[in-house]
Every structure is written in C-alpha cells, then in structure tokens.
Amino acid sequence: GENVEQHPSTLSVQEGDSAVIKCTYSDSASNYFPWYKQELGKRPQLIIDIRSNVGEKKDQRIAVTLNKTAKHFSLHITETQPEDSAVYFCAASKTNAGKSTFGDGTTLTVKP
Amino acid sequence: GAGVSQSPRYKVAKRGQDVALRCDPISGHVSLFWYQQALGQGPEFLTYFQNEAQLDKSGLPSDRFFAERPEGSVSTLKIQRTQQEDSAVYLCASSFSGTSGGPGYFGPGTRLTVT
C-alpha cells in the first residue's frame, strides 16, 4: 500500500519568513496530493491540492510543487503570519479511489 | 450553507459497550469518508462511500467496526464491544464528486473515549 513520509515534524520560523514542508510517497500510481491545515482542536481544512498532470500550483501565499519522478511534493508558505501556526498534513491518493494516506503532520510555529 | 456535521461531539463509553457515530455530509456530496485520528497523528483511513455504495472498507480495523450510508446522505459508523484502543477522534468528510481523490470538507469529529 501507499506510504507517505512528511518532514520536518516541527518547524519554527519568524513572521515574514518562508516555510517549506516536504513529503514523499511510495505508490507511483498516486495522482492526487492535497494539503490540510489543522488548528488545535479544530477540523482539518483543505488548503491546496495538486494533481499529477501539473508540476506547481499557487494560491496567494501558498504553493505546492510536485516531482513525479522522485515521488515527492512540497508545500511552500511565503510571508508567514502568526495565524499560519497550525499542524499541516500532506496526503496522497488516486482520483478514482477513496483512500487517502496522510503524513504524520508538521507543527508550524510562526513567531511574531 | 451548512458544512459537514457530526454527532455526538464527545462520547464516553465503557469498555464492551456499543457506540454509533453520525455524520451529516454537505447536501449533494457524492463521496463520504471516515477517518480515525489518534492524538498527535495524521488521520487514518477507515472507509469510503460513493452515494450509498461502500466502495472501500479496507481501513476498518476489525469486524467490530461497521459503517453504512443507506440513502446516500447521512452515514453512521458503529463500533461494537468497544476497546480502549478505539479511543480516538473519528472524522467524517465529504466531497462533491466521486473522482475528487480525497476528502474536501471535514466535520468537527467525534472524540470517543473508552474507559
């Protein structure tokens, strides 16, 4: 089955700096890669996703890149703000299947 | 509009009791997912429905776990003879299409504590 590894497990940055979180996956048939943000005690929220037919996607301060050959994808957050502090999860799945495999999460702390 | 809702939000069960967790997805969403999230970990897949059809139940940890979505909207996750290792947050999620690839909108979760 699919295995997703995420790192780092914790990340601390100064407000205004950039943050990068990386994930690798094992199943070359996976073609959908979403990222979720989960604030303490809250539900996960889908913040951005990428499908395997594109290499990069941007939405304001966040972007995701995908390297299919190397089987890894990354989340980039620029101009970080204290409200970006949360746990971020990557996931991998196939678009015609229901099962998503999640990484173990990265706790991002943005210091004002 | 209303998002995904789950009830109860908190459930305490004595070991051996049966529990039923309810999920109300966003109206019209075809896909419905159940995940289990232990403290400090990522969600673990349990099962997936497309309308009323349960297409994948490979993540259910044992035959004590059962899920249904009989009319293609509300879903119930039932756990029989609860054990302490069942303690976790159970998340429900839905997506509009059947080919989205993953959960789009999560509910707030049900925190189950087995004593």
Interface residues (C-beta under 8 A of the other chain):
Chain A: Q6 N31 Y32 P34 Y36 K42 R43 P44 Q45 L46 D49 R51 F89 A91 S93 K94 T95 N96 A97 G98 K99 S100 T101 F102 G103 D104 G105
Chain B: S31 F33 G40 Q41 G42 P43 E44 F45 T47 Y48 F49 Q50 L55 D56 S58 G59 L91 T99 S100 G101 G102 P103 G104 Y105 F106 G107 P108 G109
